[in-house]
Amino acid sequence: MSARRFIFLFFAAVIGLHFLSTLILKDRAYHLPSLSQLRGNLGLSHSDVSLNTNYTPPILPHINDPPLVDSSDRANATFVLLCRNSDLEGAISSIQQMEDRFNRYHGYPWVLLNEEPFTQEFKERVAVLVNGPIHFGQIPHEHWFQPDWIDEDKAKAGRLSLMAQGSVPYRNMCRFNSGFFFHHELLKPYRYYWRVEPYVRYFCDVNYDPFKFMETNNKTYGFTISLVEWEQTIPTLWSTVKEFMAKHPQYVHPDNAMKFLSDDGGNSYNLCHFWSNFEIADLDFWRGEAYQKFFDFLDSKGGFYYEIGLHYIFSLTNENYGRATSIENLKKHVVGQQQPNVPPYKVPIPDEYYISKNITSPQGRKANAAIVMLARNGDLNGVIISMKQMEDRFNKKFNYPYVFLNEKPFDDNFKKRVTELTDSEVQFGLIPPEHWYQPPEIDEEKATKAREQMVKDRVIYGDSVPYRNMCRFNSGFFYRHELLKPFQYYWRVEPDVKFFCDLDYDPFLIMEDGNKMYGFTISLYEYEATIPTLWDAVKEFIEQNPDLVSEDNAMAFLSDDGGRTYNRCHFWSNFEIGNLDLWRGEAYSKFFDHLDKKGGFYYERWGDAPVHSIGAALFARKDQIHFFNDIGYRHEPFQHCPQGDAHKRGKCWCDSAQNFDYEWYSCLNRYDKLFE
């Protein structure tokens, strides 16, 4: 057997135990829905199991952009997550998705359990993600660790018979989940639970309440995935089950689901089970007499330690998968006078811009704005990741339209997958060839030699013509596209980025009311080898057009010597919230045309980030350039994570210690000094 198949089959091991009793003990088969209704709402692929072919699931009520549900309308239910301190990033990922997909509107509590005390860091980073109560519990020693009566020599032999390294902690976890978790003090007040594990994914919005569905329809157990167990992990389990049924026939329900478990009336086990890493269930079932006696009978056999297989990488501890606004001089009737000697973002966003907790639609007005993504059909998965986060963090509340641009037509699958993610209008545009491809006046021999030299110098994207096309398009053409002509503001989003924080105000209105021209989250130094002559071209333009340079500009952000040299600071343009009129205006239009004639996009590798940054710094006032301090954002390999109260208010799931703002390669300190 291959290692890969072993790992998969092993991960399924023992999970079936929790469900054998569910199907044979006193509870009707139609109380065990496959929750096919959840398939469309959770997006978890699974095999349908028809427990009753005559059963028609009821139509589930859906909430249309619901406010936070009143506590009196909720079921007596909680989420349960078993994890360790080392699972922090995985726990954050799963909780954040659950809150986004479902719990933001319902406010159900969370119970997190650990065999060791949770650290203060764990509690703080998790608690900020949720609106409802959250409880952290320690598992009693006697509920977790291997019982003293287990014959360790026999148990060790069982572990070694399956593989060279066996995990006792994994067996502890299986036994705890099978027979003890529902006895924990923190779970005693609740009737229903939803089991969540670290590092899982919930793909779709759940616009109804599965707990109420369980309660109203008298359901006992809900699942999304069912599969076949690995037989080597449970050689004596079914004989033990049959022994229990023979001794206690009164506990077996006459209308049970034995046909799911056995193809011969119960003589043998077909190994089918529900994958318990997802379960929504009635705690009273596990607490009942029938299941409790069943578990005690199984536990007395020692099978959790003498048989059940495992793989050391699937112990309770998972590997961590990753590390890793401010406003100035809004209309005076909103925020009053600018405070002296502080950067604009130090002044908090007025409450007027925040949506009240029980309001899920903008407060009366919107800007003339769109979210813009430049992408190809092959970027679909990355687009979905970015767009879903944008919807969850911001646009689900504000419903701004999307404009997608591509140098080739978007295919039907791309359009279908993208439009399913939002209620907003989505438009798909084709980039004109003359706006995208290398212009004919470029000396290709010269451009080729330049690319070859960059390859030798190991300059990133040094040999790429498409990358250069993109930089030139973003620098001077995207805002001319027909689909963007109706709009004044835009938010640039790229595939495979992360938005860490809830944004409950409208940044487009901040731009509009404050007469802002350009907004950023990350600033850094450009790679000098990509722009050797760019600043010379900039200085030449300034000398020829001094009247186009704004008074009170941000030259001090770009240069430490009054403009003689470029310090290479720029705003990272993969995130931009901007006023399209800045790029459409006379000053920037002439500036871009001047640069384009130099051929530096192809003879060197001029990027749109320094070009946009220089344009914004020269042709806008410094107070019109805005640092969106409270928008948590990551584009590999850098991230901005809000600090202090902004982190808490935004329910940010980034680690505030992982923040690029004042690292040595950041230029934010130069932006701050503009306002000293």
C-alpha positions as CSV (number, residue, x, y, z in Angstrom):
1,M,0.0,0.0,0.0
2,S,1.3,3.4,-0.9
3,A,2.1,5.9,1.9
4,R,-0.4,8.4,0.4
5,R,-3.2,5.9,0.5
6,F,-2.2,4.8,4.0
7,I,-2.4,8.4,5.2
8,F,-5.8,8.9,3.6
9,L,-7.3,5.7,4.9
10,F,-5.8,6.1,8.3
11,F,-7.2,9.6,8.6
12,A,-10.6,8.0,8.2
13,A,-9.8,5.5,11.0
14,V,-12.1,5.2,14.0
15,I,-14.2,8.1,12.9
16,G,-16.8,5.4,12.0
17,L,-17.1,4.4,15.6
18,H,-19.0,7.5,16.6
19,F,-21.6,6.8,14.0
20,L,-22.3,3.1,14.3
21,S,-24.3,3.8,17.4
22,T,-26.0,6.7,15.7
23,L,-27.5,4.4,13.1
24,I,-28.4,1.4,15.2
25,L,-29.5,2.9,18.5
26,K,-32.9,4.4,19.2
27,D,-33.3,7.2,16.8
28,R,-35.1,7.1,13.5
29,A,-33.2,6.9,10.2
30,Y,-34.8,10.0,8.9
31,H,-33.4,11.9,11.9
32,L,-30.0,11.5,10.2
33,P,-30.1,13.8,7.2
34,S,-27.2,13.9,4.8
35,L,-27.8,17.6,5.0
36,S,-27.9,17.7,1.2
37,Q,-29.3,21.2,1.8
38,L,-25.8,22.1,3.2
39,R,-24.1,20.8,0.1
40,G,-25.2,23.9,-1.8
41,N,-24.6,26.2,1.1
42,L,-21.3,24.8,2.5
43,G,-19.8,23.7,-0.8
44,L,-18.4,20.5,0.7
45,S,-18.4,17.8,-1.8
46,H,-19.6,14.4,-0.6
47,S,-21.4,11.3,-1.6
48,D,-25.1,11.3,-1.1
49,V,-26.5,8.5,1.1
50,S,-30.2,7.9,0.8
51,L,-31.4,6.8,4.2
52,N,-35.1,7.0,3.2
53,T,-35.9,7.3,-0.5
54,N,-39.4,8.5,0.3
55,Y,-38.2,11.3,2.5
56,T,-38.4,14.8,0.9
57,P,-36.3,17.4,2.7
58,P,-38.2,20.5,3.6
59,I,-37.4,23.8,1.9
60,L,-35.1,25.7,4.1
61,P,-35.8,29.4,4.9
62,H,-33.1,31.7,3.7
63,I,-32.1,35.0,5.2
64,N,-31.6,37.9,2.8
65,D,-28.7,40.0,4.1
66,P,-29.9,39.4,7.6
67,P,-29.2,41.6,10.7
68,L,-27.8,39.8,13.7
69,V,-30.4,37.3,14.8
70,D,-32.1,38.0,18.1
71,S,-30.9,35.5,20.8
72,S,-34.5,34.4,21.4
73,D,-34.6,33.1,17.8
74,R,-31.5,31.0,18.1
75,A,-31.3,27.3,19.0
76,N,-29.5,26.3,22.2
77,A,-26.3,25.5,20.4
78,T,-22.6,26.2,20.2
79,F,-19.6,25.6,18.0
80,V,-16.9,23.2,19.3
81,L,-13.3,23.2,18.3
82,L,-10.7,20.8,19.7
83,C,-7.2,22.2,19.2
84,R,-3.9,23.0,20.8
85,N,-2.0,26.3,21.1
86,S,0.2,25.2,18.1
87,D,-3.0,25.1,16.0
88,L,-3.5,28.8,16.3
89,E,-3.2,29.7,12.6
90,G,-5.5,26.8,11.6
91,A,-8.0,27.7,14.3
92,I,-8.1,31.3,13.1
93,S,-8.6,30.2,9.5
94,S,-11.5,27.9,10.3
95,I,-13.2,30.3,12.8
96,Q,-12.9,33.3,10.4
97,Q,-14.5,31.3,7.6
98,M,-17.3,30.1,9.8
99,E,-18.0,33.6,11.0
100,D,-18.0,34.9,7.4
101,R,-20.1,32.1,5.9
102,F,-22.6,31.8,8.7
103,N,-22.1,33.0,12.3
104,R,-21.7,36.7,11.7
105,Y,-25.4,37.0,11.5
106,H,-26.3,34.6,14.2
107,G,-23.8,35.1,17.0
108,Y,-23.7,31.5,18.3
109,P,-21.1,30.9,21.0
110,W,-17.8,29.0,20.6
111,V,-16.3,26.4,23.0
112,L,-12.6,25.6,22.4
113,L,-11.1,22.6,24.2
114,N,-7.5,21.7,24.8
115,E,-5.8,19.1,27.0
116,E,-3.5,21.9,28.1
117,P,-4.3,25.5,29.1
118,F,-4.7,27.9,26.2
119,T,-2.1,30.7,26.1
120,Q,-3.1,34.3,26.4
121,E,-2.0,35.0,22.8
122,F,-4.2,32.2,21.6
123,K,-7.2,33.6,23.5
124,E,-6.7,37.1,22.3
125,R,-6.2,36.4,18.7
126,V,-9.2,34.0,18.5
127,A,-11.6,36.1,20.6
128,V,-11.3,39.2,18.4
129,L,-12.7,37.2,15.4
130,V,-16.2,36.6,16.8
131,N,-19.3,38.6,17.9
132,G,-20.7,35.9,20.2
133,P,-19.4,34.5,23.5
134,I,-16.3,32.4,23.4
135,H,-15.2,29.9,26.1
136,F,-11.8,28.2,26.5
137,G,-11.8,24.9,28.4
138,Q,-9.2,22.4,29.6
139,I,-10.0,18.7,29.2
140,P,-9.9,16.8,32.4
141,H,-7.0,14.4,32.7
142,E,-9.1,11.3,33.1
143,H,-11.0,12.2,29.9
144,W,-7.9,12.5,27.7
145,F,-5.0,10.3,28.6
146,Q,-4.7,6.5,28.1
147,P,-6.4,4.8,31.1
148,D,-4.2,2.9,33.6
149,W,-5.9,-0.4,32.9
150,I,-4.8,-0.5,29.3
151,D,-2.1,-3.2,28.8
152,E,0.7,-0.9,27.4
153,D,2.7,-3.9,26.0
154,K,-0.3,-5.0,24.0
155,A,-1.1,-1.5,23.0
156,K,2.4,-0.9,21.8
157,A,2.3,-4.1,19.8
158,G,-0.9,-2.9,18.1
159,R,0.7,0.4,17.2
160,L,3.8,-1.3,15.8
161,S,1.7,-3.8,13.8
162,L,0.3,-0.9,11.8
163,M,3.4,1.2,11.3
164,A,6.8,1.9,12.8
165,Q,5.6,5.1,14.7
166,G,2.3,5.1,16.5
167,S,0.5,8.1,18.0
168,V,-0.9,7.7,21.5
169,P,-2.2,11.4,21.4
170,Y,-4.3,10.6,18.3
171,R,-5.8,7.6,20.1
172,N,-6.5,9.8,23.1
173,M,-8.3,12.3,20.8
174,C,-10.4,9.5,19.2
175,R,-11.5,8.2,22.6
176,F,-12.2,11.7,23.9
177,N,-14.3,12.6,20.8
178,S,-16.1,9.3,21.0
179,G,-17.1,9.3,24.6
180,F,-16.2,12.3,26.7
181,F,-16.4,15.7,24.8
182,F,-20.1,16.0,25.4
183,H,-19.6,15.6,29.2
184,H,-17.3,18.7,29.4
185,E,-18.6,21.4,31.8
186,L,-18.6,24.0,29.1
187,L,-20.9,22.0,26.9
188,K,-23.4,21.0,29.5
189,P,-25.6,24.0,29.0
190,Y,-26.1,23.3,25.3
191,R,-28.3,21.0,23.3
192,Y,-26.7,21.1,19.8
193,Y,-23.2,21.5,18.6
194,W,-21.3,22.1,15.3
195,R,-17.9,20.5,15.3
196,V,-15.2,22.5,13.6
197,E,-11.5,21.6,13.1
198,P,-8.4,23.7,12.3
199,Y,-7.5,24.2,8.7
200,V,-10.9,23.3,7.1
201,R,-12.7,25.3,4.4
202,Y,-16.2,26.5,4.1
203,F,-16.8,27.5,0.5
204,C,-20.3,29.0,0.5
205,D,-22.5,31.3,2.5
206,V,-25.0,29.6,4.8
207,N,-28.0,31.9,4.7
208,Y,-30.2,29.8,7.1
209,D,-29.7,28.3,10.5
210,P,-28.7,24.6,10.5
211,F,-29.2,24.4,14.3
212,K,-32.8,25.6,13.9
213,F,-33.2,23.1,11.1
214,M,-32.1,20.3,13.4
215,E,-34.3,21.5,16.2
216,T,-37.4,22.1,14.2
217,N,-37.2,18.8,12.3
218,N,-36.1,16.7,15.3
219,K,-32.8,15.7,13.7
220,T,-30.1,14.0,15.7
221,Y,-27.0,14.0,13.5
222,G,-25.9,15.9,10.4
223,F,-23.0,15.3,8.0
224,T,-21.5,16.4,4.7
225,I,-19.0,13.6,3.8
226,S,-19.3,9.8,4.1
227,L,-16.6,7.3,3.1
228,V,-15.3,3.8,3.7
229,E,-13.1,3.0,6.8
230,W,-9.7,1.3,6.5
231,E,-10.4,-2.3,7.7
232,Q,-7.0,-2.8,9.3
233,T,-7.8,-0.2,11.9
234,I,-10.9,-1.9,13.3
235,P,-10.5,-5.7,13.0
236,T,-12.7,-6.5,16.0
237,L,-15.0,-3.4,16.1
238,W,-18.0,-5.0,14.4
239,S,-17.9,-8.2,16.5
240,T,-17.9,-5.9,19.5
241,V,-20.9,-4.0,18.1
242,K,-22.8,-7.3,17.5
243,E,-22.0,-8.5,21.0
244,F,-23.5,-5.3,22.4
245,M,-26.6,-5.6,20.3
246,A,-27.1,-9.2,21.4
247,K,-26.8,-8.2,25.0
248,H,-28.9,-5.0,24.7
249,P,-31.5,-5.5,22.0
250,Q,-33.8,-3.0,23.7
251,Y,-31.5,-0.1,22.7
252,V,-31.6,-0.9,19.0
253,H,-34.3,1.1,17.2
254,P,-36.7,-0.9,15.0
255,D,-36.5,1.8,12.3
256,N,-32.7,2.1,12.3
257,A,-30.2,2.6,9.5
258,M,-28.5,-0.8,9.6
259,K,-28.6,-0.9,5.8
260,F,-26.1,2.0,5.7
261,L,-23.7,-0.1,7.8
262,S,-24.2,-3.6,6.5
263,D,-25.1,-5.2,3.2
264,D,-26.2,-8.5,4.9
265,G,-28.5,-7.6,7.7
266,G,-25.8,-6.9,10.2
267,N,-23.7,-10.0,9.8
268,S,-20.7,-8.0,8.6
269,Y,-19.8,-4.3,8.5
270,N,-19.4,-2.7,5.0
271,L,-17.0,0.0,6.6
272,C,-19.2,3.0,5.7
273,H,-19.2,5.9,8.1
274,F,-19.7,9.7,8.3
275,W,-16.6,11.8,8.4
276,S,-16.9,13.3,11.9
277,N,-14.5,16.2,11.4
278,F,-17.8,17.9,10.3
279,E,-20.8,17.1,12.4
280,I,-23.9,19.1,13.5
281,A,-25.7,17.0,16.2
282,D,-27.9,16.8,19.2
283,L,-25.8,16.4,22.4
284,D,-28.6,14.7,24.1
285,F,-28.2,11.7,21.8
286,W,-24.6,11.1,23.1
287,R,-25.7,11.8,26.7
288,G,-28.5,9.3,26.5
289,E,-28.5,5.9,28.1
290,A,-28.2,3.9,25.0
291,Y,-25.1,5.6,23.6
292,Q,-23.5,5.9,27.0
293,K,-23.8,2.2,27.6
294,F,-22.6,1.5,24.0
295,F,-19.5,3.6,24.5
296,D,-18.7,2.1,27.9
297,F,-19.0,-1.3,26.4
298,L,-16.6,-0.4,23.5
299,D,-14.2,1.4,25.8
300,S,-13.9,-1.7,28.1
301,K,-12.6,-3.7,25.1
302,G,-9.5,-1.4,24.8
303,G,-9.9,-1.1,21.0
304,F,-9.0,2.6,21.0
305,Y,-5.5,1.6,22.0
306,Y,-5.1,-2.0,20.9
307,E,-6.2,-1.5,17.4
308,I,-7.1,1.8,15.9
309,G,-4.5,2.9,13.3
310,L,-3.0,6.3,12.8
311,H,-0.3,8.3,11.2
312,Y,2.0,10.5,13.2
313,I,1.4,13.5,11.0
314,F,-2.3,13.5,12.0
315,S,-1.9,13.8,15.7
316,L,-3.9,16.6,17.3
317,T,-1.2,19.1,16.5
318,N,-1.3,20.3,12.9
319,E,1.5,22.1,11.2
320,N,1.0,25.8,10.9
321,Y,0.5,26.7,7.3
322,G,1.8,30.2,7.4
323,R,3.5,32.7,9.5
324,A,2.6,35.0,7.6
325,T,-8.1,54.2,8.4
326,S,-6.9,57.1,9.0
327,I,-8.3,60.3,7.5
328,E,-7.3,63.9,7.3
329,N,-9.3,67.0,6.9
330,L,-12.6,65.5,5.8
331,K,-15.3,68.1,5.4
332,K,-15.0,70.2,8.6
333,H,-18.6,69.4,9.6
334,V,-17.6,65.8,9.9
335,V,-14.3,65.8,11.7
336,G,-13.3,69.3,12.3
337,Q,-9.8,70.8,11.9
338,Q,-6.8,68.7,11.1
339,Q,-4.6,68.0,14.1
340,P,-1.2,69.6,13.8
341,N,2.0,67.6,13.3
342,V,0.5,64.2,12.9
343,P,0.0,62.0,9.8
344,P,-3.6,62.1,8.6
345,Y,-4.3,58.4,9.4
346,K,-3.8,59.1,13.1
347,V,-7.2,60.8,13.1
348,P,-9.9,58.1,13.6
349,I,-12.5,57.4,11.0
350,P,-15.7,59.2,12.2
351,D,-18.5,56.9,13.4
352,E,-20.7,58.4,10.6
353,Y,-18.9,56.1,8.2
354,Y,-19.4,52.9,10.1
355,I,-22.4,50.7,9.7
356,S,-24.2,50.2,12.9
357,K,-24.0,46.6,14.3
358,N,-27.6,45.7,13.3
359,I,-27.5,47.4,9.9
360,T,-26.2,45.5,6.8
361,S,-26.7,48.1,4.1
362,P,-24.9,51.4,3.4
363,Q,-26.3,54.4,5.2
364,G,-27.9,56.2,2.4
365,R,-25.3,56.9,-0.3
366,K,-22.5,55.4,-2.3
367,A,-19.6,56.8,-4.4
368,N,-19.4,56.4,-8.1
369,A,-16.9,53.5,-7.9
370,A,-15.9,50.0,-9.0
371,I,-13.7,47.2,-7.9
372,V,-11.2,46.4,-10.7
373,M,-9.4,43.2,-11.3
374,L,-6.9,42.5,-14.1
375,A,-6.8,38.7,-14.6
376,R,-6.6,35.8,-17.0
377,N,-8.7,32.7,-17.3
378,G,-5.9,30.8,-15.7
379,D,-6.1,33.0,-12.6
380,L,-9.6,31.8,-11.7
381,N,-8.8,30.1,-8.4
382,G,-6.8,33.1,-7.2
383,V,-9.5,35.5,-8.4
384,I,-12.1,33.5,-6.4
385,I,-9.9,33.6,-3.3
386,S,-9.5,37.4,-3.5
387,M,-13.0,38.2,-4.5
388,K,-14.6,36.1,-1.8
389,Q,-12.5,37.8,0.8
390,M,-13.4,41.2,-0.6
391,E,-17.1,40.3,-0.4
392,D,-16.8,39.0,3.1
393,R,-14.7,41.8,4.5
394,F,-16.4,44.7,2.7
395,N,-18.5,44.4,-0.4
396,K,-21.3,42.2,0.8
397,K,-22.4,45.2,2.8
398,F,-21.9,47.9,0.1
399,N,-22.5,46.1,-3.3
400,Y,-20.1,48.0,-5.5
401,P,-19.8,46.6,-9.0
402,Y,-16.8,44.7,-10.4
403,V,-14.9,45.2,-13.6
404,F,-12.7,42.4,-14.9
405,L,-10.2,43.0,-17.6
406,N,-8.2,40.5,-19.7
407,E,-6.2,40.7,-22.9
408,K,-8.1,37.7,-24.1
409,P,-11.9,36.9,-23.8
410,F,-13.0,35.5,-20.5
411,D,-14.4,32.0,-20.8
412,D,-17.9,31.0,-19.7
413,N,-16.6,29.0,-16.7
414,F,-14.7,32.0,-15.4
415,K,-17.7,34.2,-15.8
416,K,-20.0,31.7,-14.1
417,R,-17.7,31.1,-11.1
418,V,-17.1,34.7,-10.5
419,T,-20.7,36.0,-10.8
420,E,-21.9,33.4,-8.4
421,L,-19.8,35.0,-5.6
422,T,-21.6,38.4,-5.5
423,D,-24.9,40.1,-5.7
424,S,-23.2,43.1,-7.3
425,E,-23.0,43.8,-11.0
426,V,-20.1,42.2,-12.7
427,Q,-18.7,43.3,-16.1
428,F,-16.1,41.5,-18.2
429,G,-13.9,43.6,-20.6
430,L,-11.4,42.8,-23.3
431,I,-8.3,45.0,-23.4
432,P,-7.7,46.6,-26.8
433,P,-4.5,45.2,-28.4
434,E,-3.0,48.7,-28.7
435,H,-3.3,49.1,-25.0
436,W,-1.6,45.8,-24.1
437,Y,1.0,44.7,-26.5
438,Q,4.5,46.1,-27.0
439,P,4.1,49.1,-29.4
440,P,5.7,48.8,-32.8
441,E,8.1,51.7,-32.2
442,I,10.0,49.7,-29.6
443,D,13.4,48.6,-30.9
444,E,13.0,44.9,-30.3
445,E,16.7,44.1,-30.7
446,K,17.5,46.6,-27.9
447,A,14.6,45.3,-25.8
448,T,15.8,41.7,-26.2
449,K,19.4,42.6,-25.2
450,A,18.0,44.4,-22.1
451,R,15.9,41.3,-21.1
452,E,18.9,39.0,-21.6
453,Q,21.0,41.2,-19.4
454,M,18.4,41.2,-16.7
455,V,18.2,37.4,-16.8
456,K,22.0,37.3,-16.2
457,D,21.5,39.8,-13.3
458,R,18.7,37.6,-11.9
459,V,16.2,40.4,-12.0
460,I,12.7,39.1,-11.2
461,Y,10.5,39.0,-14.4
462,G,13.6,40.2,-16.2
463,D,12.8,38.1,-19.3
464,S,9.1,38.6,-19.4
465,V,7.4,40.6,-22.1
466,P,3.9,39.9,-20.8
467,Y,4.9,41.4,-17.4
468,R,6.1,44.5,-19.1
469,N,2.8,44.7,-21.1
470,M,0.9,44.6,-17.8
471,C,3.1,47.3,-16.2
472,R,2.6,49.6,-19.1
473,F,-1.1,48.9,-19.3
474,N,-1.6,49.6,-15.6
475,S,0.5,52.7,-15.8
476,G,-1.2,54.4,-18.7
477,F,-4.2,52.6,-20.1
478,F,-6.4,50.7,-17.6
479,Y,-8.4,53.9,-16.7
480,R,-9.1,54.5,-20.4
481,H,-11.0,51.3,-20.8
482,E,-14.6,51.7,-21.9
483,L,-16.0,49.9,-18.9
484,L,-14.2,52.2,-16.5
485,K,-15.2,55.5,-18.2
486,P,-18.5,55.8,-16.1
487,F,-16.6,55.6,-12.8
488,Q,-14.7,58.1,-10.8
489,Y,-13.1,55.9,-8.1
490,Y,-11.7,52.4,-8.2
491,W,-10.2,49.7,-5.9
492,R,-7.6,47.6,-7.5
493,V,-7.6,43.9,-6.4
494,E,-5.3,41.2,-7.6
495,P,-5.6,37.4,-7.5
496,D,-4.4,35.5,-4.5
497,V,-4.3,38.4,-2.0
498,K,-5.6,38.4,1.5
499,F,-7.9,40.9,3.3
500,F,-7.6,40.4,7.0
501,C,-10.1,42.7,8.6
502,D,-13.8,43.6,8.4
503,L,-14.3,47.0,6.9
504,D,-17.6,48.5,8.1
505,Y,-17.2,51.9,6.5
506,D,-16.9,52.9,2.9
507,P,-13.4,53.9,1.8
508,F,-14.7,55.3,-1.4
509,L,-16.7,57.9,0.6
510,I,-13.5,58.7,2.6
511,M,-11.8,59.4,-0.7
512,E,-14.8,61.4,-2.1
513,D,-15.5,63.5,1.0
514,G,-11.9,64.1,1.8
515,N,-10.9,65.0,-1.8
516,K,-8.4,62.2,-1.7
517,M,-6.6,61.1,-4.9
518,Y,-4.7,57.9,-3.9
519,G,-4.9,55.3,-1.2
520,F,-2.4,52.6,-0.2
521,T,-1.6,50.1,2.5
522,I,2.1,49.1,1.8
523,S,5.0,51.2,0.7
524,L,8.5,50.0,0.0
525,Y,11.7,50.5,-2.1
526,E,11.9,49.6,-5.8
527,Y,14.5,47.3,-7.1
528,E,17.1,49.7,-8.6
529,A,18.1,47.4,-11.5
530,T,14.6,47.7,-13.0
531,I,14.6,51.5,-13.2
532,P,18.1,52.8,-13.9
533,T,16.9,55.8,-16.0
534,L,13.4,56.4,-14.7
535,W,14.3,59.3,-12.4
536,D,16.2,61.0,-15.2
537,A,13.1,60.9,-17.3
538,V,11.0,62.2,-14.4
539,K,13.4,65.2,-13.8
540,E,13.3,66.0,-17.5
541,F,9.5,66.1,-17.4
542,I,9.5,68.3,-14.3
543,E,11.9,70.8,-15.9
544,Q,9.8,70.9,-19.1
545,N,6.4,71.2,-17.2
546,P,6.9,72.9,-13.8
547,D,3.4,74.3,-13.9
548,L,1.9,70.7,-13.8
549,V,3.6,69.8,-10.5
550,S,1.3,70.4,-7.5
551,E,2.1,72.8,-4.7
552,D,2.5,71.0,-1.4
553,N,3.3,67.8,-3.2
554,A,4.9,64.7,-1.8
555,M,8.4,65.0,-3.3
556,A,9.9,64.5,0.1
557,F,8.5,60.9,0.0
558,L,10.3,60.3,-3.3
559,S,13.6,62.1,-2.7
560,D,15.8,62.9,0.2
561,D,17.6,65.8,-1.6
562,G,14.9,67.9,-3.0
563,G,14.4,65.9,-6.2
564,R,18.0,65.5,-7.3
565,T,17.9,61.7,-6.8
566,Y,15.2,59.1,-6.3
567,N,15.2,57.2,-3.0
568,R,13.2,54.5,-4.8
569,C,10.2,54.7,-2.4
570,H,6.9,53.8,-3.9
571,F,3.4,52.7,-3.0
572,W,2.8,49.0,-3.8
573,S,0.2,49.3,-6.5
574,N,-1.3,45.8,-6.3
575,F,-3.5,47.6,-3.7
576,E,-4.8,50.9,-4.8
577,I,-8.0,52.9,-4.0
578,G,-7.8,55.9,-6.3
579,N,-9.5,58.7,-8.0
580,L,-9.5,57.9,-11.7
581,D,-9.6,61.6,-12.5
582,L,-6.0,61.8,-11.2
583,W,-4.8,59.5,-14.1
584,R,-7.2,61.1,-16.6
585,G,-6.0,64.6,-15.9
586,E,-3.7,66.7,-18.0
587,A,-0.7,66.4,-15.8
588,Y,-0.5,62.6,-15.5
589,S,-1.6,62.0,-19.1
590,K,1.4,64.1,-20.3
591,F,3.6,62.5,-17.7
592,F,2.8,59.0,-18.9
593,D,3.2,59.9,-22.6
594,H,6.6,61.3,-21.8
595,L,7.7,58.1,-20.0
596,D,6.2,55.9,-22.7
597,K,8.2,57.6,-25.4
598,K,11.4,56.7,-23.5
599,G,10.7,53.0,-24.0
600,G,11.6,52.2,-20.4
601,F,8.8,49.8,-19.9
602,Y,10.6,47.5,-22.4
603,Y,14.2,48.7,-22.5
604,E,14.4,48.4,-18.7
605,R,11.5,47.1,-16.6
606,W,9.6,50.1,-15.3
607,G,6.8,49.0,-13.1
608,D,3.4,50.6,-12.6
609,A,4.1,50.9,-8.9
610,P,6.9,53.5,-9.1
611,V,5.2,55.2,-12.1
612,H,1.9,55.6,-10.2
613,S,3.6,56.6,-7.0
614,I,5.7,59.3,-8.7
615,G,2.6,60.5,-10.5
616,A,0.5,60.7,-7.3
617,A,3.3,62.3,-5.3
618,L,3.9,65.0,-8.0
619,F,0.4,65.8,-9.2
620,A,-1.6,65.5,-6.0
621,R,-1.1,67.3,-2.7
622,K,0.5,65.3,0.0
623,D,-2.7,65.4,2.1
624,Q,-4.6,63.8,-0.9
625,I,-2.5,60.6,-0.5
626,H,-4.1,58.4,2.1
627,F,-2.7,55.5,4.1
628,F,-5.6,53.0,4.8
629,N,-4.2,52.0,8.1
630,D,-7.2,49.8,9.1
631,I,-7.4,47.7,6.0
632,G,-5.4,44.5,6.7
633,Y,-3.8,43.3,3.5
634,R,-1.3,40.8,2.2
635,H,0.3,40.3,-1.2
636,E,3.2,37.9,-1.0
637,P,5.6,38.3,0.6
638,F,4.6,41.5,2.5
639,Q,1.6,42.3,4.6
640,H,0.1,45.3,6.5
641,C,-1.7,44.2,9.7
642,P,-3.5,47.0,11.7
643,Q,-2.3,47.6,15.2
644,G,-4.1,48.3,18.5
645,D,-7.7,49.3,18.4
646,A,-7.9,49.1,14.6
647,H,-7.0,45.4,14.9
648,K,-9.7,44.8,17.4
649,R,-12.4,46.8,15.7
650,G,-11.8,45.1,12.3
651,K,-11.8,41.6,13.9
652,C,-8.5,41.2,12.0
653,W,-7.2,37.6,11.8
654,C,-3.6,38.6,10.9
655,D,-0.9,38.4,13.6
656,S,-0.3,42.1,14.6
657,A,3.4,41.2,15.2
658,Q,3.7,40.3,11.4
659,N,3.5,43.8,10.1
660,F,5.6,45.4,7.4
661,D,4.9,49.0,8.3
662,Y,8.2,49.9,9.9
663,E,10.5,47.2,8.7
664,W,13.8,48.3,7.2
665,Y,12.5,47.9,3.7
666,S,9.3,49.9,4.3
667,C,8.8,53.5,3.3
668,L,6.0,54.3,5.7
669,N,8.2,56.4,7.9
670,R,8.9,58.7,5.0
671,Y,5.2,59.1,4.4
672,D,4.8,60.0,8.1
673,K,7.5,62.6,7.9
674,L,5.5,64.4,5.2
675,F,3.2,65.7,8.0
676,E,5.8,66.6,10.6
